[in-house]
């Protein structure tokens, strides 16, 4: 009896634990590292940037001197994204595998028509990671942007992602937005979408050739461009410069940046390096209307001085902090004014009201962007602290 019971247990485990039914050999997979989506003549155009494993590994072993290109592009069209992605099988000899896709590029024309359908397909795909970065192709199609070969990082998708991460960290005019964040924003009545764009500088034709990575100054380069402001899933405006940084101030995304201010009649003469920043937003109801307060705290160092300033005098440091507060406040107010003109709450101020006054939000959420947000009162306060002035108290200037 014991032997029979043991045999039944062994057979049961063998049936339950046999896990090779869904196996996929590495040699049967095409690893999609980036996906581009455009629209032409009413049909979706999907572009897949697929890694060439042999060339990438060879380039690493030979110090970047691989004999072939590290990626290959495949394009296909269809009435839906699923149809287009399946039709790629006519050109690819392997199974397209999306588990390693870390970048989605959307063409500008499609972004103006609407992007909700794209993220419906992304969310339903069990392979696709919602941690993939999403950008807009500025003045180009997604296919053109993904066809450019890049130096330093051999895989173009990795170059774009690392560029986004770096410029967000040290400059603060771009956002590295993930697909999961966009999907979440679609479900919120008090938050619209904002994301970064990329554009191509110089020659597209040469950028698609191997010689683009063989020059000290490449004929074509990819660079992070403006922020894209959306309303109801459609691109409505580009934001750049101080206004773009104002958006990141409000979203509490500033990690480091540099601010220059005037001093005694000389423009842009003192540079302040922001090393830490924190933004808090609060909502209150006054006479039945929401009033928002944005408070920003920054700490940083004096980075550069082009005029004679005596930093041993505390009054000079106090005056400089005052100028910096005004500059940061101006950037934030510019960003708010732009968003209010477009009636697009990209800052999520509606969600702040929702969390603070959930019952009153029920009456406001349907008309928030059209009625409340464009006229909402926003008070901005900034605290700026200069922690260090560097090794030199007085500049070289007399």
N, C-alpha and C positions, 0 to 999 in steps of 0.2 A: 504493500500500500504506500509506504514511504517512497519507494522508488518510482511508483506511478505518479505520485504528487510532485516529486522532484522533476520528473520528465515533463509534466504539464507546465510547471513554472518556467523551465528552460525554453520550451517551445513558445510560450506566451511572450517572454522577454525577447526572443529572437524576432517575433513578428512585430512587436511594438517598437523595439529599439532599432530596427533596420532603417537608417536615415539616408540612404543614397538615392532615393527615388527622384529627388530634384537636383541632383548634382550637375554642375556645369564646369567643364574643364577650362582652365585659363586660356588654352589655345583656341577655344571656341568662342571667346568673348571679345567684343570691341568696346574698349573702355571710353565712354563719352565723358570728356572733361568739361565741356561747355556746350550750351544750347542757345542758338539764336533763333528768334521768331520775327518774321516780317509778314506783310500782307501785300499781295499783288493781284489785281483783277478779281478781287473778292475771295481769293483763296489764300490759305496760310502757306507761307514758305518757311520751312524749318531747316536750320543749318546745324549740323553736328560736328563739333571739333573732337576728333578721335585721336587718341594717343598712339603713336608708333613705338611700341615698347623697345624694339631693338635699337632704333635710332636714339632714343632718349638714354638708354643704358650705355650705348656706345659713346655718346657725346660726353657722358659723365666720366667714363673710364679714360677717355682721351683728352680730358681737359676742355671739353666744349668743341672739339673738332670732329663731330660726327659727320658721316658721309651723306646722310639723308636728312630730310626735314623731320622734326620731332612730332608733328601732328598732320593729320589729313582731314579735309573738309568734305562732308557729304550733304547734299541738299535734296529736298523733296517737297512737293506741293500736295495739298489736299484740302477738302472742304472743312475738315476738323484737324486739330493737332494730332490726335491719335491716328487718324488716317495717314497724315503726312509722315509721322514717325514710323509707321508700319511699312509704308512704301519705300523707305530707305533700304529695306531688305533687298530690293532689286539691284542695289549697287554695292552692298557690303556683304562680304563672305562670312561674317561672324554675327553672333547675337549681340545686338546693341544693349549695353549694360550701363544703367544710369545711376548706380549706387555711388559712383565717384564723381558725379557731376557737381561742380562747386561754383558754377557761374551761369547765369541766364542773362542774355542780352536781347533787349527788345528794340526794334526799329522805331525811329521817331514818328513816322507816319502811322504805324499801328498804335503807338502810345496815345496819339491824339484821337484815334477812333475808340479806344477802350482796351483795357488789359484784364478785365475780370475773367474772361474765358480762359486765358492762359493759366491763371492760378487755380481755376477749377480742375484743369487737367493735371497740374502739378500735385495738387493735394490728393487726388484720387490714385496717383501712381505710387504703389507701395515701395518701389525702388528709389524714388526720387527723395533726396534729403531736403528738408525745409531750411537747412542751414546754408544752402547755396546763396551766394551773393547775387543781387539783381541790379542791372544798370540799363540806362537808355543809350542807344547809339545816336549821338548828336550829329545831325546833318549827314548821316550815312545810314545805310541799312545794317542790320545785325550781321548779315553775311559778309559785308565788306570789312567790318570791324574785326571779325573773327579770322579773316584771311591774312592778316598782317603778322609776319614773323617778328619776334622780339629778341633783343639781346639780353644778357644777364640771366633772366629766367627763360629757359628754352621754350617752355609751354606758354603760349600767349595768355591763356586764361589765368594762369598763376601770376603772371606779370601784372595783369589788371587788378586782381584781388589784392596783391601785396602793395601795389601803388595806392589803392583806396585806403587800406589799413594804415599805411605810413602817413599819407597826407591828412587823414582824419586825426591822427595822433599828434602831429607836430605843427599843423597849420590851421585846421578847423574850418574849412569851407566845403568839405565833402563828407558824405555819410556812406558807410558800408552797411547797406540794408540787406537783410536776409529775406528769403521767400516766406518764412514763417511769420515774420513781423508784418509783411504786407497782407498775408491771409488774415492775421488777427485784426489789422486795421479795417479790413472790409466788413468785419462783424461789429465794429463800433460805430455808433451814430455820431459820436463827438470827436472823431479823429479822421483826417484825410491823409493821403499818402504823399510822402516826399522821398525822393531817392536821387542818387548821383547819376551823372551821364559821363560818357567817354567820347572823345572825338579823335579823328586821325589828322595828324599834321603832315603836310608835304605830299609825297607822291604815292598814291595807292598802288599803282602798277608795280613799282619797284619794291614796295613794302611786302608784296606777295611772293617775292623771289628770295632765294637763299642769300643773295648778296646783301640783303638788308641787315644781316647780322655780321657782316664782314668789314664794316666801315667804322671808323672812330665816331663819325657823325652819321648815323643811319639815315638813308633817304626818306624813311617814313617812321613816324613815332606815334604811339598811343599815349594819350594823356587824359587825366581826369578833368572834366569840364564842369558846367554849371549844375546846380540842383534843379531837379524837375518837380514842379508843383502840380498835383493832381486834384481833381474835383469829380466825385462820383466815378472814379476809375478812369478818368480821361485827363491827359496832359493839357494844362491850361496856360502854364507860364514857366519861363526859365528864371532862376535866381542866381546871382553871382556877386562876387566881391563882399563888401561889408554886410550886405543884406543876407547873403548865404551864411556868413559867420554869425549873424544875429539869430538865424534859425537854430544853429547849433548851440548858441548860448541858452536859448529858451528850452531846447530839448535836453539840456544837461549832458551834451555830448562833447563839450570842449575839454580836452585833456591838457594840451599845450598849444600855445600860439604866440604871436608877437604883435604888439600894438605900438604904433608910433604916434606921437603927439607933438604939437608945436610948443616952442619955448622962446619967449621974449622976441616975437616977431619972425622967428625962423621956422619955416614949415618942416614937419616931419623930422625933427632934430633929436628927439629922445625916443629910444626903443625900450619897451618893457616886455620881458619874457614871462608869459604866464606859465607857471609850473603846476598849479592846482586850481581847479574851479569847481564850484558847486552851485546848482540852481534849484530853488524851491518855488513852487507855485501853490497859491492858496486862493480859495473862492469864498466870497461872502455875498449875502443877499441884502440889497438896500432898496427899499421901496418897490419890492417885487422884481427887481432886476439884478442879475449877477454882476459882481465886481471882482475882477481878478487882480492879484498882486504877484508880481514876479520879483524874486529877490536873488541876486547873484553875489557870490563871494569869490574873490580871486586872491591868490598869493603868487608872488613872482619876484624876479630880479631885474635890475637895470642891466640891459644888454649892450647898449651903445649910446654914446653921447656925442653930438656934433657941435655943441655950444658949451661955453664955460659955465659950469654949475658947481657950487660948493656943497657937496653932500654931507659935510660935517655940520652944516646948518640945518636943524630939524625942520625949519619953516620951508625950505626948498623941497624936502621930501613930502611934506604935507601938501604943498601946492601941486606937486607932480601927481600925487594920488588923486587929488580932486580932478585934475585934467583927465586922468585915465578913467575915472568913474563916468565922467560926462561922455567920453568917447564910446565906452561900452554901452551905456544907456542909449546913445544915439543909434548904434548898430541894431540893438534890440527893437527900438521903436520903428526903425525903417522896415525891419522884417515883418512886424505886426501890421503896419500900414499896407504893405504889399499883399499880405494874405487877406486882409479885410477887403481890399479892393476887388480881389478875385472871389471873395466869399468862400474861402477854402481854409478850414481850421486844421492846418498841418501840424499845429503844436499840441493838439489834444486838449485844448482848454475846456472843451465840452465834457470830456471825460473827468476833468477835475471837478466841474460842477456836478456831474453825475455822482461821483463818489461822496461829495459833501452834502448834496441835497437830492437824494434819489427820488423822492416823491415829486418835487417840483420839476425835476428833469423830465419826467414822463410827459409833461405838458410842453416842454421846450424842444425835445429832441427832433421832432418832425420838421420844425422850421428853424433849427439852430443855425445852419449855414446861411440861410437866406435872410432871416430876421434878426436873430440875437447876436451872432458873432460879428457881423460887419459894424455893429453899433456898440459893442461891449466896451466898457471902461476898463482899461488895463493900467495899473500903476507899477512902474519899474523902479526898483531901488538897487543900488550897487555898492558893495563894500570892497575896496581895493587896498591891498597891503603890499608894500615894498619890503621884502625880507632882507635882501642883500643888494648892495650897490657895486660889488666887485672889489678887487684888490686896490683899485685906485679911487680915492675920495674926490680928487680934483682931476679934471681932464688935462690933456697936454696943452690945451689952448690957453693963451694968456688972459 
